[in-house]
């Protein structure tokens, strides 16, 4: 019964809804969300297409890997939001100039 009385304290403890600690999955979920927000916000500016397209690509890869190893629904929720924002940022960045945007040719 001592386990029931313990409360988890930590910044990401609300993602561990099954009572077990998942530090790698939590970090992937939060980083995908942050990268997705960066990609989405920078995609609104055409001059930042390099940042938005690369951040979107990295966010989609991170989110896909996080979905493969996620353990709880809360982690999956953050991953899907981050994946969506990353995809929008990636596609708008590609439409505005792409991953290399004239740097190579």
The first five atom37 places (N, CA, C, CB, O) and aatype in JSON, in Angstrom:
{
  "aatype": [20, 20, 20, 20, 20, 20, 20, 20, 20, 20, 20, 20, 20, 20, 20, 20, 20, 20, 20, 20, 20, 20, 20, 20, 20, 20, 20, 20, 20, 20, 20, 20, 20, 20, 20, 20, 20, 20, 20, 20, 20, 20, 20, 20, 20, 20, 20, 20, 20, 20, 20, 20, 20, 20, 20, 20, 20, 20, 20, 20, 20, 20, 20, 20, 20, 20, 20, 20, 20, 20, 20, 20, 20, 20, 20, 20, 20, 20, 20, 20, 20, 20, 20, 20, 20, 20, 20, 20, 20, 20, 20, 20, 20, 20, 20, 20, 20, 20, 20, 20, 20, 20, 20, 20, 20],
  "atom_mask": [
    [1, 1, 1, 1, 1],
    [1, 1, 1, 1, 1],
    [1, 1, 1, 1, 1],
    [1, 1, 1, 1, 1],
    [1, 1, 1, 1, 1],
    [1, 1, 1, 1, 1],
    [1, 1, 1, 1, 1],
    [1, 1, 1, 1, 1],
    [1, 1, 1, 1, 1],
    [1, 1, 1, 1, 1],
    [1, 1, 1, 1, 1],
    [1, 1, 1, 1, 1],
    [1, 1, 1, 1, 1],
    [1, 1, 1, 1, 1],
    [1, 1, 1, 1, 1],
    [1, 1, 1, 1, 1],
    [1, 1, 1, 1, 1],
    [1, 1, 1, 1, 1],
    [1, 1, 1, 1, 1],
    [1, 1, 1, 1, 1],
    [1, 1, 1, 1, 1],
    [1, 1, 1, 1, 1],
    [1, 1, 1, 1, 1],
    [1, 1, 1, 1, 1],
    [1, 1, 1, 1, 1],
    [1, 1, 1, 1, 1],
    [1, 1, 1, 1, 1],
    [1, 1, 1, 1, 1],
    [1, 1, 1, 1, 1],
    [1, 1, 1, 1, 1],
    [1, 1, 1, 1, 1],
    [1, 1, 1, 1, 1],
    [1, 1, 1, 1, 1],
    [1, 1, 1, 1, 1],
    [1, 1, 1, 1, 1],
    [1, 1, 1, 1, 1],
    [1, 1, 1, 1, 1],
    [1, 1, 1, 1, 1],
    [1, 1, 1, 1, 1],
    [1, 1, 1, 1, 1],
    [1, 1, 1, 1, 1],
    [1, 1, 1, 1, 1],
    [1, 1, 1, 1, 1],
    [1, 1, 1, 1, 1],
    [1, 1, 1, 1, 1],
    [1, 1, 1, 1, 1],
    [1, 1, 1, 1, 1],
    [1, 1, 1, 1, 1],
    [1, 1, 1, 1, 1],
    [1, 1, 1, 1, 1],
    [1, 1, 1, 1, 1],
    [1, 1, 1, 1, 1],
    [1, 1, 1, 1, 1],
    [1, 1, 1, 1, 1],
    [1, 1, 1, 1, 1],
    [1, 1, 1, 1, 1],
    [1, 1, 1, 1, 1],
    [1, 1, 1, 1, 1],
    [1, 1, 1, 1, 1],
    [1, 1, 1, 1, 1],
    [1, 1, 1, 1, 1],
    [1, 1, 1, 1, 1],
    [1, 1, 1, 1, 1],
    [1, 1, 1, 1, 1],
    [1, 1, 1, 1, 1],
    [1, 1, 1, 1, 1],
    [1, 1, 1, 1, 1],
    [1, 1, 1, 1, 1],
    [1, 1, 1, 1, 1],
    [1, 1, 1, 1, 1],
    [1, 1, 1, 1, 1],
    [1, 1, 1, 1, 1],
    [1, 1, 1, 1, 1],
    [1, 1, 1, 1, 1],
    [1, 1, 1, 1, 1],
    [1, 1, 1, 1, 1],
    [1, 1, 1, 1, 1],
    [1, 1, 1, 1, 1],
    [1, 1, 1, 1, 1],
    [1, 1, 1, 1, 1],
    [1, 1, 1, 1, 1],
    [1, 1, 1, 1, 1],
    [1, 1, 1, 1, 1],
    [1, 1, 1, 1, 1],
    [1, 1, 1, 1, 1],
    [1, 1, 1, 1, 1],
    [1, 1, 1, 1, 1],
    [1, 1, 1, 1, 1],
    [1, 1, 1, 1, 1],
    [1, 1, 1, 1, 1],
    [1, 1, 1, 1, 1],
    [1, 1, 1, 1, 1],
    [1, 1, 1, 1, 1],
    [1, 1, 1, 1, 1],
    [1, 1, 1, 1, 1],
    [1, 1, 1, 1, 1],
    [1, 1, 1, 1, 1],
    [1, 1, 1, 1, 1],
    [1, 1, 1, 1, 1],
    [1, 1, 1, 1, 1],
    [1, 1, 1, 1, 1],
    [1, 1, 1, 1, 1],
    [1, 1, 1, 1, 1],
    [1, 1, 1, 1, 1],
    [1, 1, 1, 1, 1]
  ],
  "atom_positions": [
    [[0.8, -1.2, 0.0], [0.0, 0.0, 0.0], [0.84, 1.26, 0.0], [-0.91, 0.0, 1.17], [0.32, 2.36, -0.21]],
    [[2.11, 1.12, 0.22], [2.98, 2.3, 0.22], [3.07, 2.9, -1.17], [4.38, 1.95, 0.73], [3.25, 4.11, -1.32]],
    [[2.94, 2.06, -2.2], [3.01, 2.57, -3.55], [1.8, 3.45, -3.87], [3.1, 1.42, -4.55], [1.92, 4.44, -4.6]],
    [[0.66, 3.11, -3.32], [-0.54, 3.89, -3.59], [-0.46, 5.26, -2.93], [-1.78, 3.15, -3.11], [-1.05, 6.22, -3.44]],
    [[0.24, 5.37, -1.84], [0.34, 6.64, -1.13], [1.39, 7.55, -1.75], [0.67, 6.4, 0.32], [1.36, 8.77, -1.53]],
    [[2.32, 6.98, -2.53], [3.35, 7.81, -3.15], [2.76, 8.59, -4.32], [4.52, 6.95, -3.61], [1.99, 8.06, -5.11]],
    [[3.15, 9.83, -4.4], [2.76, 10.62, -5.56], [4.01, 10.97, -6.34], [1.97, 11.9, -5.15], [5.05, 11.29, -5.77]],
    [[3.88, 10.91, -7.63], [5.02, 11.22, -8.48], [5.16, 12.73, -8.6], [4.89, 10.56, -9.87], [4.18, 13.44, -8.83]],
    [[6.37, 13.18, -8.46], [6.65, 14.6, -8.62], [7.63, 14.76, -9.75], [7.19, 15.24, -7.31], [8.66, 14.09, -9.79]],
    [[7.32, 15.62, -10.63], [8.21, 15.87, -11.74], [7.47, 16.62, -12.83], [8.79, 14.56, -12.28], [6.24, 16.68, -12.87]],
    [[8.26, 17.17, -13.69], [7.7, 17.98, -14.76], [6.87, 17.15, -15.74], [8.8, 18.7, -15.5], [5.84, 17.6, -16.23]],
    [[7.32, 15.94, -16.02], [6.64, 15.09, -17.0], [5.87, 13.94, -16.37], [7.64, 14.54, -17.96], [5.51, 12.99, -17.07]],
    [[5.6, 14.0, -15.08], [4.95, 12.87, -14.43], [3.51, 12.67, -14.88], [4.99, 13.06, -12.94], [2.99, 11.56, -14.74]],
    [[2.86, 13.68, -15.41], [1.48, 13.51, -15.87], [1.4, 12.64, -17.12], [0.86, 14.86, -16.15], [0.32, 12.18, -17.47]],
    [[2.53, 12.42, -17.81], [2.53, 11.55, -18.98], [2.59, 10.07, -18.59], [3.69, 11.89, -19.88], [2.27, 9.2, -19.4]],
    [[3.0, 9.79, -17.37], [3.14, 8.41, -16.91], [1.84, 7.96, -16.25], [4.33, 8.26, -15.92], [1.78, 7.8, -15.03]],
    [[0.81, 7.77, -17.04], [-0.51, 7.43, -16.5], [-0.61, 5.99, -16.03], [-1.56, 7.7, -17.52], [-1.56, 5.64, -15.33]],
    [[0.35, 5.15, -16.4], [0.32, 3.76, -15.94], [1.09, 3.55, -14.65], [0.86, 2.86, -17.01], [1.19, 2.43, -14.16]],
    [[1.65, 4.61, -14.09], [2.36, 4.51, -12.83], [3.83, 4.17, -12.96], [1.71, 3.5, -11.99], [4.55, 4.16, -11.96]],
    [[4.29, 3.89, -14.15], [5.69, 3.58, -14.37], [6.37, 4.76, -15.02], [5.85, 2.31, -15.24], [5.73, 5.57, -15.69]],
    [[7.66, 4.87, -14.82], [8.42, 5.95, -15.4], [8.88, 5.59, -16.81], [9.62, 6.3, -14.52], [9.4, 4.5, -17.04]],
    [[8.67, 6.51, -17.75], [9.09, 6.33, -19.14], [9.86, 7.57, -19.57], [7.88, 6.08, -20.08], [9.32, 8.38, -20.32]],
    [[11.1, 7.74, -19.14], [11.8, 9.0, -19.44], [12.1, 9.2, -20.92], [13.1, 9.05, -18.67], [11.97, 10.32, -21.43]],
    [[12.48, 8.16, -21.63], [12.81, 8.32, -23.05], [11.56, 8.65, -23.85], [13.47, 7.04, -23.6], [11.58, 9.53, -24.71]],
    [[10.47, 7.96, -23.58], [9.23, 8.23, -24.3], [8.7, 9.63, -24.0], [8.17, 7.18, -23.94], [8.18, 10.3, -24.89]],
    [[8.83, 10.06, -22.74], [8.38, 11.4, -22.38], [9.21, 12.48, -23.07], [8.44, 11.59, -20.87], [8.66, 13.48, -23.54]],
    [[10.51, 12.27, -23.13], [11.38, 13.25, -23.78], [11.08, 13.31, -25.28], [12.87, 12.9, -23.56], [11.05, 14.39, -25.86]],
    [[10.84, 12.15, -25.9], [10.47, 12.15, -27.32], [9.15, 12.87, -27.57], [10.38, 10.72, -27.85], [9.02, 13.61, -28.55]],
    [[8.19, 12.67, -26.69], [6.89, 13.32, -26.87], [7.0, 14.83, -26.73], [5.89, 12.78, -25.85], [6.45, 15.57, -27.56]],
    [[7.69, 15.29, -25.72], [7.8, 16.73, -25.51], [8.68, 17.37, -26.58], [8.37, 17.02, -24.12], [8.37, 18.47, -27.05]],
    [[9.76, 16.71, -26.97], [10.62, 17.29, -28.0], [9.91, 17.33, -29.36], [11.93, 16.48, -28.12], [10.1, 18.28, -30.12]],
    [[9.11, 16.33, -29.66], [8.32, 16.36, -30.91], [7.34, 17.52, -30.89], [7.57, 15.04, -31.12], [7.15, 18.2, -31.9]],
    [[6.72, 17.75, -29.75], [5.78, 18.86, -29.64], [6.49, 20.21, -29.8], [5.06, 18.81, -28.29], [5.99, 21.09, -30.51]],
    [[7.65, 20.37, -29.17], [8.39, 21.64, -29.27], [8.9, 21.87, -30.69], [9.57, 21.65, -28.27], [8.78, 22.97, -31.23]],
    [[9.45, 20.83, -31.3], [9.95, 20.95, -32.67], [8.79, 21.23, -33.62], [10.71, 19.67, -33.1], [8.93, 22.0, -34.57]],
    [[7.64, 20.6, -33.38], [6.46, 20.85, -34.22], [5.98, 22.29, -34.12], [5.34, 19.91, -33.83], [5.59, 22.88, -35.13]],
    [[5.99, 22.84, -32.92], [5.58, 24.24, -32.76], [6.56, 25.16, -33.48], [5.5, 24.61, -31.26], [6.15, 26.12, -34.13]],
    [[7.86, 24.87, -33.37], [8.86, 25.68, -34.07], [8.64, 25.61, -35.59], [10.29, 25.19, -33.72], [8.67, 26.63, -36.27]],
    [[8.42, 24.4, -36.1], [8.2, 24.23, -37.53], [6.93, 24.94, -37.99], [8.14, 22.75, -37.89], [6.92, 25.57, -39.05]],
    [[5.88, 24.83, -37.21], [4.61, 25.45, -37.58], [4.7, 26.97, -37.57], [3.51, 24.99, -36.64], [4.21, 27.63, -38.49]],
    [[5.32, 27.53, -36.55], [5.41, 28.99, -36.44], [6.32, 29.56, -37.51], [5.91, 29.39, -35.05], [5.99, 30.57, -38.13]],
    [[7.47, 28.93, -37.73], [8.4, 29.46, -38.74], [7.9, 29.25, -40.15], [9.76, 28.82, -38.58], [8.37, 29.92, -41.07]],
    [[6.96, 28.35, -40.36], [6.41, 28.14, -41.7], [5.53, 29.3, -42.13], [5.61, 26.84, -41.74], [5.23, 29.43, -43.32]],
    [[5.11, 30.13, -41.2], [4.27, 31.27, -41.54], [5.07, 32.4, -42.22], [3.59, 31.8, -40.29], [4.49, 33.33, -42.78]],
    [[6.39, 32.31, -42.15], [7.26, 33.32, -42.74], [8.04, 32.68, -43.88], [8.23, 33.93, -41.66], [8.77, 31.71, -43.67]],
    [[7.9, 33.21, -45.08], [8.51, 32.58, -46.25], [10.03, 32.6, -46.19], [8.05, 33.27, -47.51], [10.67, 31.72, -46.76]],
    [[10.61, 33.57, -45.54], [12.07, 33.65, -45.47], [12.69, 32.62, -44.54], [12.48, 35.01, -45.02], [13.9, 32.4, -44.58]],
    [[11.88, 31.99, -43.72], [12.38, 30.98, -42.79], [12.09, 29.56, -43.26], [11.77, 31.2, -41.41], [11.92, 28.65, -42.45]],
    [[12.03, 29.37, -44.58], [11.66, 28.06, -45.11], [12.7, 26.99, -44.79], [11.47, 28.14, -46.6], [12.36, 25.82, -44.65]],
    [[13.97, 27.38, -44.67], [14.98, 26.38, -44.32], [14.74, 25.83, -42.91], [16.4, 26.99, -44.42], [14.78, 24.62, -42.69]],
    [[14.49, 26.73, -41.97], [14.24, 26.3, -40.6], [12.96, 25.49, -40.49], [14.17, 27.51, -39.68], [12.93, 24.46, -39.83]],
    [[11.9, 25.95, -41.14], [10.62, 25.24, -41.02], [10.66, 23.87, -41.68], [9.5, 26.07, -41.62], [10.11, 22.91, -41.15]],
    [[11.3, 23.77, -42.84], [11.33, 22.47, -43.51], [12.22, 21.48, -42.76], [11.82, 22.62, -44.95], [11.85, 20.31, -42.62]],
    [[13.38, 21.92, -42.29], [14.24, 21.0, -41.55], [13.66, 20.63, -40.19], [15.62, 21.62, -41.36], [13.72, 19.47, -39.77]],
    [[13.09, 21.62, -39.49], [12.46, 21.31, -38.21], [11.27, 20.38, -38.4], [12.02, 22.62, -37.51], [11.05, 19.47, -37.6]],
    [[10.5, 20.6, -39.46], [9.38, 19.71, -39.74], [9.81, 18.29, -40.04], [8.57, 20.24, -40.89], [9.19, 17.34, -39.57]],
    [[10.88, 18.15, -40.8], [11.39, 16.81, -41.12], [11.89, 16.11, -39.86], [12.51, 16.9, -42.16], [11.59, 14.93, -39.64]],
    [[12.65, 16.81, -39.05], [13.16, 16.23, -37.8], [12.01, 15.9, -36.86], [14.15, 17.19, -37.11], [12.02, 14.86, -36.2]],
    [[11.01, 16.78, -36.8], [9.85, 16.52, -35.95], [9.04, 15.32, -36.39], [8.97, 17.73, -35.92], [8.53, 14.58, -35.56]],
    [[8.92, 15.13, -37.7], [8.18, 13.96, -38.19], [8.93, 12.67, -37.89], [7.92, 14.08, -39.7], [8.32, 11.67, -37.52]],
    [[10.24, 12.68, -38.04], [11.04, 11.49, -37.73], [10.99, 11.18, -36.23], [12.5, 11.68, -38.19], [10.81, 10.04, -35.83]],
    [[11.16, 12.22, -35.42], [11.12, 12.04, -33.97], [9.74, 11.55, -33.52], [11.47, 13.36, -33.25], [9.63, 10.66, -32.68]],
    [[8.7, 12.13, -34.08], [7.35, 11.73, -33.72], [7.01, 10.31, -34.15], [6.36, 12.67, -34.32], [6.33, 9.58, -33.42]],
    [[7.49, 9.92, -35.32], [7.24, 8.54, -35.77], [7.95, 7.54, -34.87], [7.71, 8.36, -37.23], [7.39, 6.49, -34.53]],
    [[9.17, 7.85, -34.49], [9.9, 6.95, -33.58], [9.22, 6.93, -32.21], [11.38, 7.39, -33.44], [9.12, 5.88, -31.58]],
    [[8.76, 8.08, -31.76], [8.06, 8.14, -30.48], [6.77, 7.34, -30.5], [7.76, 9.56, -30.12], [6.42, 6.71, -29.5]],
    [[6.06, 7.35, -31.62], [4.84, 6.55, -31.72], [5.15, 5.06, -31.63], [4.11, 6.85, -33.03], [4.37, 4.28, -31.08]],
    [[6.28, 4.67, -32.18], [6.65, 3.25, -32.14], [6.91, 2.76, -30.72], [7.87, 2.99, -32.99], [6.59, 1.62, -30.38]],
    [[7.5, 3.62, -29.88], [7.89, 3.16, -28.55], [7.05, 3.76, -27.43], [9.33, 3.49, -28.31], [7.35, 3.53, -26.26]],
    [[6.0, 4.51, -27.75], [5.2, 5.15, -26.71], [4.48, 4.1, -25.87], [4.18, 6.12, -27.32], [4.15, 3.01, -26.34]],
    [[4.25, 4.47, -24.6], [3.67, 3.52, -23.67], [2.29, 3.94, -23.16], [4.59, 3.31, -22.51], [1.5, 3.09, -22.76]],
    [[2.01, 5.23, -23.15], [0.74, 5.69, -22.6], [-0.01, 6.56, -23.61], [0.97, 6.47, -21.3], [0.56, 7.03, -24.59]],
    [[-1.28, 6.74, -23.34], [-2.12, 7.55, -24.21], [-1.72, 9.02, -24.16], [-3.57, 7.39, -23.83], [-1.79, 9.71, -25.17]],
    [[-1.31, 9.5, -23.01], [-0.89, 10.9, -22.89], [0.32, 11.18, -23.76], [-0.58, 11.24, -21.43], [0.41, 12.25, -24.38]],
    [[1.26, 10.25, -23.82], [2.42, 10.41, -24.7], [1.98, 10.44, -26.16], [3.44, 9.28, -24.47], [2.45, 11.27, -26.94]],
    [[1.08, 9.55, -26.51], [0.6, 9.49, -27.9], [-0.15, 10.75, -28.29], [-0.29, 8.28, -28.1], [-0.07, 11.19, -29.44]],
    [[-0.87, 11.33, -27.35], [-1.59, 12.58, -27.61], [-0.62, 13.69, -27.99], [-2.43, 12.99, -26.39], [-0.83, 14.38, -28.99]],
    [[0.42, 13.88, -27.19], [1.42, 14.91, -27.49], [2.14, 14.61, -28.8], [2.43, 15.03, -26.35], [2.45, 15.52, -29.57]],
    [[2.41, 13.34, -29.05], [3.11, 12.96, -30.28], [2.28, 13.28, -31.52], [3.44, 11.47, -30.26], [2.83, 13.75, -32.52]],
    [[0.99, 13.04, -31.47], [0.14, 13.31, -32.63], [0.02, 14.81, -32.88], [-1.25, 12.7, -32.42], [0.04, 15.24, -34.04]],
    [[-0.09, 15.6, -31.82], [-0.15, 17.05, -31.99], [1.17, 17.55, -32.58], [-0.43, 17.76, -30.63], [1.16, 18.36, -33.51]],
    [[2.3, 17.06, -32.07], [3.6, 17.46, -32.59], [3.84, 16.98, -34.01], [4.69, 16.92, -31.7], [4.42, 17.71, -34.82]],
    [[3.38, 15.77, -34.32], [3.51, 15.26, -35.69], [2.71, 16.1, -36.67], [3.06, 13.81, -35.76], [3.19, 16.41, -37.77]],
    [[1.51, 16.47, -36.3], [0.69, 17.3, -37.18], [1.31, 18.67, -37.43], [-0.69, 17.46, -36.6], [1.35, 19.14, -38.56]],
    [[1.79, 19.29, -36.36], [2.42, 20.6, -36.51], [3.71, 20.5, -37.32], [2.71, 21.22, -35.13], [4.01, 21.38, -38.13]],
    [[4.46, 19.43, -37.11], [5.69, 19.23, -37.88], [5.39, 19.02, -39.35], [6.47, 18.03, -37.33], [6.1, 19.54, -40.21]],
    [[4.37, 18.26, -39.64], [4.01, 18.0, -41.04], [3.56, 19.27, -41.74], [2.92, 16.94, -41.12], [3.94, 19.52, -42.88]],
    [[2.76, 20.08, -41.07], [2.32, 21.35, -41.67], [3.53, 22.25, -41.9], [1.28, 22.06, -40.77], [3.66, 22.86, -42.96]],
    [[4.42, 22.34, -40.91], [5.62, 23.15, -41.07], [6.52, 22.64, -42.18], [6.39, 23.18, -39.78], [7.09, 23.42, -42.94]],
    [[6.65, 21.33, -42.27], [7.48, 20.74, -43.32], [6.92, 21.03, -44.7], [7.61, 19.23, -43.12], [7.65, 21.47, -45.59]],
    [[5.64, 20.8, -44.88], [5.05, 20.98, -46.21], [5.01, 22.45, -46.62], [3.64, 20.4, -46.24], [5.23, 22.76, -47.79]],
    [[4.73, 23.35, -45.7], [4.77, 24.77, -46.04], [6.19, 25.24, -46.29], [4.13, 25.6, -44.93], [6.42, 26.07, -47.16]],
    [[7.15, 24.71, -45.53], [8.55, 25.03, -45.79], [9.0, 24.53, -47.15], [9.43, 24.44, -44.71], [9.76, 25.21, -47.84]],
    [[8.54, 23.36, -47.54], [8.87, 22.85, -48.87], [8.22, 23.7, -49.96], [8.41, 21.38, -49.0], [8.82, 23.92, -51.01]],
    [[7.02, 24.18, -49.71], [6.35, 25.02, -50.7], [7.02, 26.39, -50.83], [4.89, 25.19, -50.33], [6.98, 27.0, -51.9]],
    [[7.64, 26.86, -49.76], [8.27, 28.18, -49.78], [9.71, 28.16, -50.29], [8.25, 28.78, -48.41], [10.28, 29.22, -50.54]],
    [[10.3, 26.98, -50.44], [11.66, 26.97, -50.94], [12.42, 25.67, -50.72], [12.41, 28.05, -50.33], [13.47, 25.45, -51.32]],
    [[11.9, 24.83, -49.87], [12.49, 23.51, -49.71], [13.59, 23.42, -48.66], [13.04, 23.08, -51.0], [13.87, 24.37, -47.93]],
    [[14.19, 22.24, -48.62], [15.22, 21.93, -47.63], [16.53, 22.66, -47.88], [15.48, 20.46, -47.59], [17.25, 22.99, -46.94]],
    [[16.82, 22.91, -49.14], [18.09, 23.57, -49.48], [17.88, 24.96, -50.06], [18.87, 22.72, -50.45], [18.78, 25.79, -49.98]],
    [[16.74, 25.22, -50.62], [16.32, 26.54, -51.02], [17.3, 27.39, -51.78], [15.94, 27.24, -49.87], [17.48, 28.56, -51.44]],
    [[17.93, 26.85, -52.79], [18.86, 27.61, -53.6], [20.29, 27.62, -53.08], [18.37, 28.98, -53.71], [21.16, 28.25, -53.68]],
    [[20.53, 26.93, -51.98], [21.89, 26.89, -51.44], [22.81, 25.98, -52.25], [21.86, 26.43, -50.0], [24.02, 26.18, -52.27]],
    [[22.23, 24.99, -52.91], [23.04, 24.04, -53.67], [23.06, 24.34, -55.17], [22.52, 22.65, -53.45], [23.94, 23.85, -55.88]],
    [[22.15, 25.11, -55.65], [22.14, 25.29, -57.09], [21.65, 26.55, -57.57], [21.39, 24.31, -57.69], [21.61, 26.77, -58.78]]
  ]
}
